[in-house]
Amino acid sequence: MRQRETFADTGVVWSEGGYIFATRNGRPVEPRNVYRSFTWVAAGAGLRVVRLHDARHGCATLLTAAGVAPRVIMEILGHSQISITMDVYTHVVHDTQREAISHMDRLLKRRLPDA
């Protein structure tokens, strides 16, 4: 609604397509332009430029490692089924489990009396 109001003030004809991120007239953003903007922001932040899909994968990986519920990650990524999310990002869950077991192992070794 805010976009429509803003465009109404500028006199630009709004093309309703239901997009959250749209061009100045409401049409879908061209993938090349999205990637161009993405690389510009990444370079400006001093980050290595990666494919957008890799950034998406990285986001999901970080969310999984942070303990965010798989259903929430599924919704953020726009997957239609939880199995898609979990099949792709299960390796992170295994890595997190391995790390947790290592922590437990270290704690137990500290508490065991010397033989």
N, C-alpha and C positions, 0 to 999 in steps of 0.2 A: 504494500500500500504506500509505504514511504517512497519507494522507487517511482511509482506512478505519479505521486504528488510532485516529486522533484522534477520528473520529466515534463509534467504538465506546465510547471513554472518556466521551463526552458523552451517550450514549444515543440520539442521533439515528439514525433508520433511514437507511442509505445506499442510494441508488438507483444501481446500477452502470450507467453509460452510456458509459464509456470517455473521458470528457471530462477534459482536463488542468485547465481552469479551470471550476469548477462551483460551484453554490450550496452552502449548508451541508449539503444532503442528497444531493449528487451529481447533481442535475438540471442541464440546460443553463442558462446564465446568459441572462436576458432581454436582448435587444439594447438596449432603452431604459436598462436599469440599467448596462450596460457603458458606454454613451455618457455617462450621468450621472456615473459614476466618472471617466471619461476627462476630461470637461470640468472636474471638480472638481480633478483633479491638474494639468491644464494651467493653470488659473487660479491655483492655488496656487504654481506655478512661474513665474508671470508671463508665460506664453506665450499667444499668440493661439489661440483655440479654432478648430479646423478639423474637418471631417468625419473620421471614423475611416478611411474609405477614402483620404482625402488623406494622413493620417499614414502609412498603409501604403505609399502611392506614394512619399512622401518618404523613408521608410526604404529602399526599394528603390533610389531615385535616389542616395541617399548611399552605399549599399553599392556600386553600380555605379561611381560617381565615385571611390570609394576603391580600385577595382581588384579587388574581390571577384569571384571566378569566377562567371559566370552560372549554372552548375549549383547552386552553393551558394545563390545568391539565389533560384533556382527552388524549392529545397527549403524555405527559410525562408518564402517566400510561400505554399507549398503548391500551386504550379501543377503541373498534370499533365504539361505539355510545356515544354521549354526555349523553343520558338518563342513561346509566350504571353508568357513573361518578356521575351524579347528584342524582340518586336514592340512591347510597351508601353514599354520602357525604352531602346530603341535611341538615342533622341535624346541621352541622356546620353553614350553611347559616342561619338557623333559630336562632341559638345561637348568631350569629353576629348581626342579625336584632334585637333580643331582647336587646342586649347590646346597640345598637345604640338608640333604643327607650328609654332605661333607661337614657342614656346621655341627650337626649332631654327633658325628664321629669324633670331631675335635673336642667337643664338650665331654663326651664319655671317656676319652683317653685321659683328659685332665683329672677326672674324678676317680679313676681306677687306682687302687693302691699299688705301689711298686711291688713287684714280685721278687 
